[in-house]
Amino acid sequence: MAEIAVSTQTLKLRREAAEPGRTEPRLLATGDGWSVADVVCTCGPDDPPYEEQHREFAVAFVISGMFEQHSVHGRTLMTPGAVMLGSPGTCFACSHTHDRGDRCVSFWYSAEYFERMLADMPACGLRGFPVEALPPLRETSMLSTRAAAAVRKRDGQPWDEFAALVATTSVALTQGSPRRPAPVSKRAESKVADAVRQIELAPDAALTLDSLADAAGMSPYHFLRVFSAACGVTPHQYVRRARLRRAAERLLAEPSRIIDIALDSGFSDVSNFNHAFRAEFGVSPSSYRRTR
């Protein structure tokens, strides 16, 4: 995981030199109407919000770090596993109140590409994404982990097929009446951000609702409510997905034995790991590994 995290040495040097943070995209692949980049941001709490307007359709998987996205619909805490969405012409801003640095794998699509893709989805009628983000969902777990593993491996990814799958899945998940994150106070969001950081640093640790709530100085019920509102999933779901994302990325990028990955990821036995993995990704760990 250290290979895909924002370099702590880079952040340290920037901070010591008093350099402002910046966003640095590295193009991974491009095709007819689509492109994908590894985007590293080194902004932190002392940097002003970064404001921009989407020029194309955008789908970005957060693979490390944390930031807040601001749009006309409010503020969303973007954590690892979450998905940032954008439509041409819409404006947004990103800030880093709770953490310094993040890393995303970002897909950009022309309007013409989306029209071609949606020709096979006649019930859709999409002219723009109705929401600006998706929480860490079961339906996006495989895409997120494949994106992170591709950054680690840096080769062998059929990006044209992957780009098409990302586009169609994102469209399908935002149809109907997608849920928007419930507003929480900045103080509560800060507590949730601390919990997310704790989980991401050691997802294999014994992380329970009581222990996370106690660290946040909240009652378990109140912590459950504000965490679910800010992240779109419960603490238990987030912890389990963090463990499974970590395991799935290793399955795609490393030759380590499945039992070793399972135990390293916080699962007590391989049977429990296999069951949880299949429930999340729809296939066994060995079958998932063969997709690389």
N, C-alpha and C positions, 0 to 999 in steps of 0.2 A: 504493500500500500504506500510505502514511502515514495515509490517512483511516481505515483500519480498525485500525491499531495503537493500543494504549493510549497516550493522550497523554503524551509525555515531559514536557511543561510541567506537566501536572496532577500527575504523580508527583513532579516536582522541588518544586513548591509544597507538596505534602503532607509531603515529607521535611523541607523547611526549617522548616515550621510544627510539626513533630513530631506531626502528626495521624496517628492510627491508620488503616490501610487499611480499606477497606470494599467491599462488593459492591453495585453499582448496576444493577438491571435496568431496561431501557426497553422497554415493551411495543410490539411491532411489529404484531401482529395476533392476533385471537382468533376462535374459532368454536365450534361445537357439540361440546364435549368436548376441545378443544385450544387451546393458546395458544403464541405464540412471542415471545421477547424477545432483545434485544441486551444482553448482560450484561457489564459492565466491572468488573473487580476491581482495586483499587489496593493490595492487600496485598503485603508484602515479607518479607524474612528476619527483620525485627525484630518482625513481628506473630505472635501465637499462631495455631495451626491453627484454621481455621474449621469448626466442627462443625454438622452438620445431619442431618435425617431427610427422606427423600423422601416427599412426600405423594401424588405421582402417578407415573406412568411418565415418565421423563425421557430425552431424547437431546440432548446438547450437543456442538456442533462447536467445537473450539478453533481460532480463526482468527488469534490472535497471542498472544505471551507464553508462559509455561511455568509449570506448578505440579505438585505431587505430590498424588495422590488416595490416601487411606488408607481401607481397608475391612477387613472380617473376613478377606479373602483376601490382605491384604498391601498393599504400596505400589506405585503405578504412576506413572511419569513421564509427564505429559500435555504433549505438544508440539503445535505447529500441525499440523493434519491429523488428529489423534487425535480419538476420539469418546468422551465420557463417557456412561455408561448408568446408569439408576437405576430401581428398582422400588418400589412403595408400601410404606412401613414400614421400608425398609432405611436404615441409618445410614452416614454417610461423613464424612470430614474432608478439608479441603484445606489445604495449606501451600505456602509459597513460599521454599524453602531456597536455590534457585539463581538466582532472578530476581525482579524486582518488577513486578507487574501482569500481567494476562492479559485476553483478550476472547473470549467465546464467543457463539454463537448457539444459544439453548436452546429446545427444544420440550418442552412438558408435555402429558400426555394423561391423561384420566380412565380409570378401569378400564373403564367402560362403552364408551368410544371404542375401547379396545383389543379388547374382546370383539367389537364390530361389525367391526373390521378383520380379526380373526383368524377370523371366520366363513368367510372365503374361503380360509383356510389350515388345513384340517381336520387336517393331519398335525402341526400345531405343538404345541398343548396348552400354550402358555406361561402360566405363572402369575407369572413374574418373570424378568428377565434373568439368565442363568447366569453372566455375567461383568459387571464394572463398567466395562470400557473396551474399545475397539477401537483398534489402532494405525493409522497412516496407510495405509489399504489402497486398492488400485485400485478396489474396489467402492464406496468412500465418497468418492472424489476428486470426482466430479461434484457430489454433495450438499454437500460442504464448500465448494467454490468457488462454487456458487450461493448458499449462505448468506452467504459473505463479500461477494460482489458485490451481493447484495440490501441489505446494510447500507450499502454505498457509494452505491447508487443511491437507496435509500429509497422507491422507488415501482415500480409495475408488476409486482410479484411475485404470482402466483396462490397465495397462502399456503395455501389449503385443500387444493389439489392437492399442493403441496410437503410439507405436514404429513403427508398420507397416505403419500406416497412415502417419507419419512423413517422413518415408523413401520414400514411393511412391510419395507423394506430392512434396518433394524436387527434386526427379529425374525428374518428369514431368515439373516442373518450370524451370529447367536448360537445357532443350532440345532446339534444334533449334539454334538460335543465341542470347543468352542472353546478355543483356546490361551490360557493365562494367561501373563503376562510372567514370565520367570525372575528370581529375586531376584539383585540385584547389591549390592555393598558401597556405602555412602554415598560413599566416596572415588571409586569408579569411576563412580557416578551423577553426581557433580559434574563429572568429566571429560567424560562424555557430554553433560551439560547445556551445558558450555562449547562443545562441538563443535556442538550444535544451534543455539546462539546465533550462532556463526560462520556456519553455513549460512544461517540465516534472515536475517542482516544482508546477506549477499551471495551468494545462491544461484547467480548468474551467474559467480562467480569460478571459477578452476581448482581445484576441490576434489577431491582424490584420496584414496584410502585412506591412502597413505603420508603425504601432507601433513597430513591430519586426525590420524592416529596420532602423527606427530611433534609436532604442537602439543599433544597430550594427554600426551606423554611415555611412550607405550606402544609396544610392538611392533605392527606391522600386524595380526598374528593375534589378539593379546590385545584390541586395540581393536575389531576386527571382532566378536569374541565378546561383549564387554560392551555395545557399542552395539546389537547385534541383540537382546540379552537385555532391555535397558532400553527400547528403542523399538519392538520388534516387527518391525522391518525392518532391512535392511543399510544401511550408510552410503551406498552407491551408490543404492539404492532411495530413500532419504530425500532425497538431493540432487536426483535426477531428479523426484521428486514435488513438492518445494519449487519447482523451476523451473516445472513444469507447472501447479501451483496458481496461481502468480503470473501465468503467461500466461493461464490460463483466466479468472481474475478480471478481467484487463484486457480480454479479449475481450468479456465481458459488460457491462463498465462504461464502456468507452472506444471511440471511433471509430478508434483508431490502426490502421495497416495491419498485416496479419498478419506480413509479413516483418520489420517493425520490432519487433513484439512478440517474434518468434522470436529475433532477434539480441540484443535487450535481455535476454532470459531465459537467455542462455548457450549457445544453440545456434549451431553454426557455419554452418548453412545452413537454408533453409526446408524442404528435402526431409527432412532429418533430423528437424526439428521436427514436420512433418506426420506422419511415421511414428511418432514417440514419442507424439504427442498422440492419434492414433487408437488406439494400443495401450493407452493409459491410459483414455481416455474412450469409446472405441467409435465415435467419429464424427470427421470432419475438423474442423479449427479453424473453417472457414467455416460448417459445419453447426452446430457448437456455438454459435457466435455468434448464429445465427438462433433459438436457444431462449430468448433473453432476452425 
